Amino acid sequence: MLPDLLQAPDRPNNVSKHAHWLAGEGAGSWFEIELKEAYFSVSRYSDQGILECQGLFRTDTSFDISKPYEVTFPSHCAKVTVIQNDERFTLLKAD
C-alpha cells in the first residue's frame, strides 16, 4: 500500500516542530522557515527527513513569521509561497 502523502507523515526527529508539511504529487516536503536578520532561512526536507535544499530567501512584502501561516504551491528550492491571513506571500532565494 502506498503512503497517503496528502496527510503529513510522522515528523522525522531532525525536522523542527515548526516545519510545515506541503503535500505533493508523488512526494511531499517539510519546509522550515526561520528569520535570520533581514532574510528568511528556508530548509526543505523530504518526507523521511533528508535535507533537499536550504538557503536565504527574501520578500518585499510584510510576511510576519511570528503569525500562523501555511506553505502552498508553488514552493521549491528557489521560491517558497506562503498564505497568511488569506494573503499570498512569495519568498525568493537571495543571490
C-alpha positions in Angstrom: 0.0 0.0 0.0 1.4 3.4 -0.9 1.6 6.2 1.7 -1.1 8.9 1.8 1.2 11.9 1.1 -1.7 14.4 1.5 -1.5 13.7 5.2 1.7 14.7 7.0 3.8 11.7 7.8 5.4 11.2 11.2 7.8 14.1 11.6 11.4 12.9 11.5 13.5 13.7 14.6 15.8 16.1 12.7 12.9 18.2 11.3 11.8 21.1 13.6 8.4 21.0 15.2 7.9 24.4 13.5 8.3 22.9 10.0 5.2 22.9 7.7 4.2 19.9 5.6 3.4 20.5 1.9 1.8 17.5 0.2 2.8 17.0 -3.4 2.2 14.8 -6.3 4.2 11.7 -5.8 6.0 13.1 -2.7 5.7 15.9 -0.2 8.2 18.1 1.7 8.7 19.7 5.1 9.5 23.4 4.9 11.2 25.0 7.9 11.3 28.8 7.8 13.3 31.0 10.3 14.0 34.7 10.4 17.8 35.4 10.1 18.3 39.2 10.3 17.0 40.6 7.1 16.4 37.2 5.4 14.4 34.1 5.9 16.4 30.9 6.2 14.5 28.1 4.4 15.3 24.4 4.7 13.3 21.8 2.7 13.3 18.2 3.8 11.9 15.1 2.3 9.2 13.1 4.0 11.9 11.0 5.5 13.9 14.0 6.8 16.6 14.2 4.2 17.7 17.8 3.6 16.9 18.5 -0.1 17.9 22.2 -0.1 18.4 25.3 2.0 19.2 28.9 1.6 18.4 32.5 2.4 15.2 34.0 1.0 13.8 37.5 0.8 10.4 39.1 0.3 9.3 42.6 -0.4 6.1 42.1 1.4 5.0 42.2 5.1 5.0 38.4 5.8 5.2 38.0 9.6 6.8 34.7 10.5 5.5 35.1 14.1 1.9 34.7 13.0 0.2 31.5 11.7 0.8 30.6 8.0 0.8 27.7 5.7 3.2 26.7 2.9 1.5 26.3 -0.5 2.3 25.9 -4.2 4.5 26.8 -5.9 7.2 26.1 -3.4 10.6 24.6 -4.3 14.3 25.3 -3.8 14.2 28.8 -5.4 10.8 30.1 -4.4 8.5 29.5 -1.4 4.9 30.6 -1.3 3.0 31.0 2.0 -0.5 32.1 2.8 -1.2 34.2 5.9 -4.5 35.8 6.7 -5.8 34.9 3.2 -2.9 36.8 1.6 -0.3 35.1 -0.6 3.4 35.9 0.0 6.4 34.9 -2.1 9.8 34.3 -0.7 12.6 34.3 -3.4 16.1 32.8 -3.0 18.6 35.7 -2.4 21.5 35.9 -4.8 
